[in-house]
Amino acid sequence: ILFREECLFKREIRLGDQVDLLVRLSKARADGSCWSFRNEFMRKDGQLCAVLNVEGAWIDTQKRKIAILPAELMHRFLDLPHSADVELLAPSASRS
């Protein structure tokens, strides 16, 4: 579930421009329940065109509450590329 999205536009992207998207984990709870990603849109010439910051969490669709990331996925989640200023936070309080 997404709580917030913010896009900062830096440079134009024109029709036909080749763009790379760099996705980096910028904040996460140790249990993986809540997270933030920084997505950087870079032109092939190296120009940073936009930064999309996204904050969200995993949700248990049955309980309709924030959920802890399953253990079998946790190592993959934490292995994602990190931003230079990544914040790894304490686990959230127990959820029932």
PyMOL commands that place a pseudoatom at each C-alpha (Angstrom):
pseudoatom trace, name=CA, resn=ILE, resi=1, chain=A, elem=C, hetatm=0, pos=[0.000, 0.000, 0.000]
pseudoatom trace, name=CA, resn=LEU, resi=2, chain=A, elem=C, hetatm=0, pos=[1.320, 3.475, -0.833]
pseudoatom trace, name=CA, resn=PHE, resi=3, chain=A, elem=C, hetatm=0, pos=[1.091, 6.271, 1.720]
pseudoatom trace, name=CA, resn=ARG, resi=4, chain=A, elem=C, hetatm=0, pos=[2.850, 9.027, -0.191]
pseudoatom trace, name=CA, resn=GLU, resi=5, chain=A, elem=C, hetatm=0, pos=[4.383, 9.787, -3.577]
pseudoatom trace, name=CA, resn=GLU, resi=6, chain=A, elem=C, hetatm=0, pos=[6.398, 12.889, -4.369]
pseudoatom trace, name=CA, resn=CYS, resi=7, chain=A, elem=C, hetatm=0, pos=[7.967, 13.696, -7.726]
pseudoatom trace, name=CA, resn=LEU, resi=8, chain=A, elem=C, hetatm=0, pos=[10.669, 16.335, -8.133]
pseudoatom trace, name=CA, resn=PHE, resi=9, chain=A, elem=C, hetatm=0, pos=[11.189, 17.377, -11.739]
pseudoatom trace, name=CA, resn=LYS, resi=10, chain=A, elem=C, hetatm=0, pos=[14.739, 18.510, -12.590]
pseudoatom trace, name=CA, resn=ARG, resi=11, chain=A, elem=C, hetatm=0, pos=[15.164, 18.355, -16.388]
pseudoatom trace, name=CA, resn=GLU, resi=12, chain=A, elem=C, hetatm=0, pos=[13.032, 17.710, -19.445]
pseudoatom trace, name=CA, resn=ILE, resi=13, chain=A, elem=C, hetatm=0, pos=[12.607, 14.267, -20.924]
pseudoatom trace, name=CA, resn=ARG, resi=14, chain=A, elem=C, hetatm=0, pos=[11.744, 14.559, -24.595]
pseudoatom trace, name=CA, resn=LEU, resi=15, chain=A, elem=C, hetatm=0, pos=[10.013, 12.057, -26.823]
pseudoatom trace, name=CA, resn=GLY, resi=16, chain=A, elem=C, hetatm=0, pos=[12.670, 9.634, -28.032]
pseudoatom trace, name=CA, resn=ASP, resi=17, chain=A, elem=C, hetatm=0, pos=[15.062, 10.204, -25.086]
pseudoatom trace, name=CA, resn=GLN, resi=18, chain=A, elem=C, hetatm=0, pos=[16.451, 7.018, -23.591]
pseudoatom trace, name=CA, resn=VAL, resi=19, chain=A, elem=C, hetatm=0, pos=[15.943, 7.005, -19.833]
pseudoatom trace, name=CA, resn=ASP, resi=20, chain=A, elem=C, hetatm=0, pos=[17.302, 4.727, -17.113]
pseudoatom trace, name=CA, resn=LEU, resi=21, chain=A, elem=C, hetatm=0, pos=[15.338, 4.219, -13.910]
pseudoatom trace, name=CA, resn=LEU, resi=22, chain=A, elem=C, hetatm=0, pos=[17.464, 3.682, -10.801]
pseudoatom trace, name=CA, resn=VAL, resi=23, chain=A, elem=C, hetatm=0, pos=[15.453, 2.232, -7.903]
pseudoatom trace, name=CA, resn=ARG, resi=24, chain=A, elem=C, hetatm=0, pos=[16.994, 2.406, -4.434]
pseudoatom trace, name=CA, resn=LEU, resi=25, chain=A, elem=C, hetatm=0, pos=[15.732, 1.536, -0.974]
pseudoatom trace, name=CA, resn=SER, resi=26, chain=A, elem=C, hetatm=0, pos=[15.975, 4.738, 1.085]
pseudoatom trace, name=CA, resn=LYS, resi=27, chain=A, elem=C, hetatm=0, pos=[14.287, 3.711, 4.341]
pseudoatom trace, name=CA, resn=ALA, resi=28, chain=A, elem=C, hetatm=0, pos=[12.997, 0.465, 5.837]
pseudoatom trace, name=CA, resn=ARG, resi=29, chain=A, elem=C, hetatm=0, pos=[11.986, -1.033, 9.136]
pseudoatom trace, name=CA, resn=ALA, resi=30, chain=A, elem=C, hetatm=0, pos=[14.116, -4.024, 10.125]
pseudoatom trace, name=CA, resn=ASP, resi=31, chain=A, elem=C, hetatm=0, pos=[11.057, -6.291, 9.780]
pseudoatom trace, name=CA, resn=GLY, resi=32, chain=A, elem=C, hetatm=0, pos=[10.341, -4.938, 6.290]
pseudoatom trace, name=CA, resn=SER, resi=33, chain=A, elem=C, hetatm=0, pos=[6.854, -3.740, 7.243]
pseudoatom trace, name=CA, resn=CYS, resi=34, chain=A, elem=C, hetatm=0, pos=[7.297, -0.102, 6.140]
pseudoatom trace, name=CA, resn=TRP, resi=35, chain=A, elem=C, hetatm=0, pos=[9.645, 1.211, 3.465]
pseudoatom trace, name=CA, resn=SER, resi=36, chain=A, elem=C, hetatm=0, pos=[10.594, 4.086, 1.193]
pseudoatom trace, name=CA, resn=PHE, resi=37, chain=A, elem=C, hetatm=0, pos=[12.115, 3.992, -2.269]
pseudoatom trace, name=CA, resn=ARG, resi=38, chain=A, elem=C, hetatm=0, pos=[13.896, 6.686, -4.252]
pseudoatom trace, name=CA, resn=ASN, resi=39, chain=A, elem=C, hetatm=0, pos=[13.462, 6.310, -8.011]
pseudoatom trace, name=CA, resn=GLU, resi=40, chain=A, elem=C, hetatm=0, pos=[15.827, 8.382, -10.155]
pseudoatom trace, name=CA, resn=PHE, resi=41, chain=A, elem=C, hetatm=0, pos=[15.073, 8.984, -13.829]
pseudoatom trace, name=CA, resn=MET, resi=42, chain=A, elem=C, hetatm=0, pos=[18.373, 9.536, -15.665]
pseudoatom trace, name=CA, resn=ARG, resi=43, chain=A, elem=C, hetatm=0, pos=[18.852, 10.436, -19.316]
pseudoatom trace, name=CA, resn=LYS, resi=44, chain=A, elem=C, hetatm=0, pos=[21.546, 8.526, -21.191]
pseudoatom trace, name=CA, resn=ASP, resi=45, chain=A, elem=C, hetatm=0, pos=[23.687, 11.691, -21.137]
pseudoatom trace, name=CA, resn=GLY, resi=46, chain=A, elem=C, hetatm=0, pos=[23.841, 11.402, -17.330]
pseudoatom trace, name=CA, resn=GLN, resi=47, chain=A, elem=C, hetatm=0, pos=[21.372, 14.189, -16.531]
pseudoatom trace, name=CA, resn=LEU, resi=48, chain=A, elem=C, hetatm=0, pos=[19.084, 13.568, -13.562]
pseudoatom trace, name=CA, resn=CYS, resi=49, chain=A, elem=C, hetatm=0, pos=[15.588, 14.380, -14.846]
pseudoatom trace, name=CA, resn=ALA, resi=50, chain=A, elem=C, hetatm=0, pos=[13.281, 13.449, -11.983]
pseudoatom trace, name=CA, resn=VAL, resi=51, chain=A, elem=C, hetatm=0, pos=[13.243, 11.907, -8.531]
pseudoatom trace, name=CA, resn=LEU, resi=52, chain=A, elem=C, hetatm=0, pos=[10.175, 9.969, -7.399]
pseudoatom trace, name=CA, resn=ASN, resi=53, chain=A, elem=C, hetatm=0, pos=[10.042, 9.278, -3.652]
pseudoatom trace, name=CA, resn=VAL, resi=54, chain=A, elem=C, hetatm=0, pos=[7.541, 6.644, -2.547]
pseudoatom trace, name=CA, resn=GLU, resi=55, chain=A, elem=C, hetatm=0, pos=[6.584, 5.623, 1.009]
pseudoatom trace, name=CA, resn=GLY, resi=56, chain=A, elem=C, hetatm=0, pos=[4.567, 2.507, 1.682]
pseudoatom trace, name=CA, resn=ALA, resi=57, chain=A, elem=C, hetatm=0, pos=[4.030, -0.695, 3.602]
pseudoatom trace, name=CA, resn=TRP, resi=58, chain=A, elem=C, hetatm=0, pos=[2.982, -4.285, 3.120]
pseudoatom trace, name=CA, resn=ILE, resi=59, chain=A, elem=C, hetatm=0, pos=[-0.609, -4.962, 4.137]
pseudoatom trace, name=CA, resn=ASP, resi=60, chain=A, elem=C, hetatm=0, pos=[-2.404, -8.082, 5.346]
pseudoatom trace, name=CA, resn=THR, resi=61, chain=A, elem=C, hetatm=0, pos=[-5.487, -7.966, 3.132]
pseudoatom trace, name=CA, resn=GLN, resi=62, chain=A, elem=C, hetatm=0, pos=[-7.483, -10.190, 5.507]
pseudoatom trace, name=CA, resn=LYS, resi=63, chain=A, elem=C, hetatm=0, pos=[-6.762, -8.179, 8.676]
pseudoatom trace, name=CA, resn=ARG, resi=64, chain=A, elem=C, hetatm=0, pos=[-6.502, -4.836, 6.834]
pseudoatom trace, name=CA, resn=LYS, resi=65, chain=A, elem=C, hetatm=0, pos=[-3.382, -3.984, 8.879]
pseudoatom trace, name=CA, resn=ILE, resi=66, chain=A, elem=C, hetatm=0, pos=[0.276, -3.381, 8.125]
pseudoatom trace, name=CA, resn=ALA, resi=67, chain=A, elem=C, hetatm=0, pos=[2.096, -6.718, 7.897]
pseudoatom trace, name=CA, resn=ILE, resi=68, chain=A, elem=C, hetatm=0, pos=[5.641, -7.929, 8.384]
pseudoatom trace, name=CA, resn=LEU, resi=69, chain=A, elem=C, hetatm=0, pos=[7.385, -9.087, 5.233]
pseudoatom trace, name=CA, resn=PRO, resi=70, chain=A, elem=C, hetatm=0, pos=[7.591, -12.921, 5.127]
pseudoatom trace, name=CA, resn=ALA, resi=71, chain=A, elem=C, hetatm=0, pos=[11.010, -14.276, 6.157]
pseudoatom trace, name=CA, resn=GLU, resi=72, chain=A, elem=C, hetatm=0, pos=[11.564, -15.972, 2.779]
pseudoatom trace, name=CA, resn=LEU, resi=73, chain=A, elem=C, hetatm=0, pos=[11.358, -12.556, 1.062]
pseudoatom trace, name=CA, resn=MET, resi=74, chain=A, elem=C, hetatm=0, pos=[13.162, -10.467, 3.685]
pseudoatom trace, name=CA, resn=HIS, resi=75, chain=A, elem=C, hetatm=0, pos=[16.708, -11.225, 2.449]
pseudoatom trace, name=CA, resn=ARG, resi=76, chain=A, elem=C, hetatm=0, pos=[15.753, -10.276, -1.127]
pseudoatom trace, name=CA, resn=PHE, resi=77, chain=A, elem=C, hetatm=0, pos=[14.144, -7.060, 0.078]
pseudoatom trace, name=CA, resn=LEU, resi=78, chain=A, elem=C, hetatm=0, pos=[17.231, -6.012, 2.060]
pseudoatom trace, name=CA, resn=ASP, resi=79, chain=A, elem=C, hetatm=0, pos=[19.509, -6.968, -0.864]
pseudoatom trace, name=CA, resn=LEU, resi=80, chain=A, elem=C, hetatm=0, pos=[17.906, -4.303, -3.074]
pseudoatom trace, name=CA, resn=PRO, resi=81, chain=A, elem=C, hetatm=0, pos=[20.233, -1.413, -3.949]
pseudoatom trace, name=CA, resn=HIS, resi=82, chain=A, elem=C, hetatm=0, pos=[20.308, 1.209, -1.175]
pseudoatom trace, name=CA, resn=SER, resi=83, chain=A, elem=C, hetatm=0, pos=[20.479, 4.978, -1.456]
pseudoatom trace, name=CA, resn=ALA, resi=84, chain=A, elem=C, hetatm=0, pos=[23.608, 6.609, -0.022]
pseudoatom trace, name=CA, resn=ASP, resi=85, chain=A, elem=C, hetatm=0, pos=[21.551, 7.946, 2.906]
pseudoatom trace, name=CA, resn=VAL, resi=86, chain=A, elem=C, hetatm=0, pos=[19.531, 4.770, 3.606]
pseudoatom trace, name=CA, resn=GLU, resi=87, chain=A, elem=C, hetatm=0, pos=[17.871, 4.563, 7.042]
pseudoatom trace, name=CA, resn=LEU, resi=88, chain=A, elem=C, hetatm=0, pos=[17.283, 1.125, 8.551]
pseudoatom trace, name=CA, resn=LEU, resi=89, chain=A, elem=C, hetatm=0, pos=[14.854, 1.530, 11.446]
pseudoatom trace, name=CA, resn=ALA, resi=90, chain=A, elem=C, hetatm=0, pos=[13.904, -0.650, 14.409]
pseudoatom trace, name=CA, resn=PRO, resi=91, chain=A, elem=C, hetatm=0, pos=[11.095, -3.159, 13.809]
pseudoatom trace, name=CA, resn=SER, resi=92, chain=A, elem=C, hetatm=0, pos=[7.554, -1.930, 14.276]
pseudoatom trace, name=CA, resn=ALA, resi=93, chain=A, elem=C, hetatm=0, pos=[5.630, -2.867, 17.414]
pseudoatom trace, name=CA, resn=SER, resi=94, chain=A, elem=C, hetatm=0, pos=[3.947, -6.282, 17.434]
pseudoatom trace, name=CA, resn=ARG, resi=95, chain=A, elem=C, hetatm=0, pos=[0.856, -6.410, 15.298]
pseudoatom trace, name=CA, resn=SER, resi=96, chain=A, elem=C, hetatm=0, pos=[-2.117, -8.614, 16.047]
for i in range(1, 96): cmd.bond("trace and resi %d" % i, "trace and resi %d" % (i + 1))
show_as sticks, trace
zoom trace
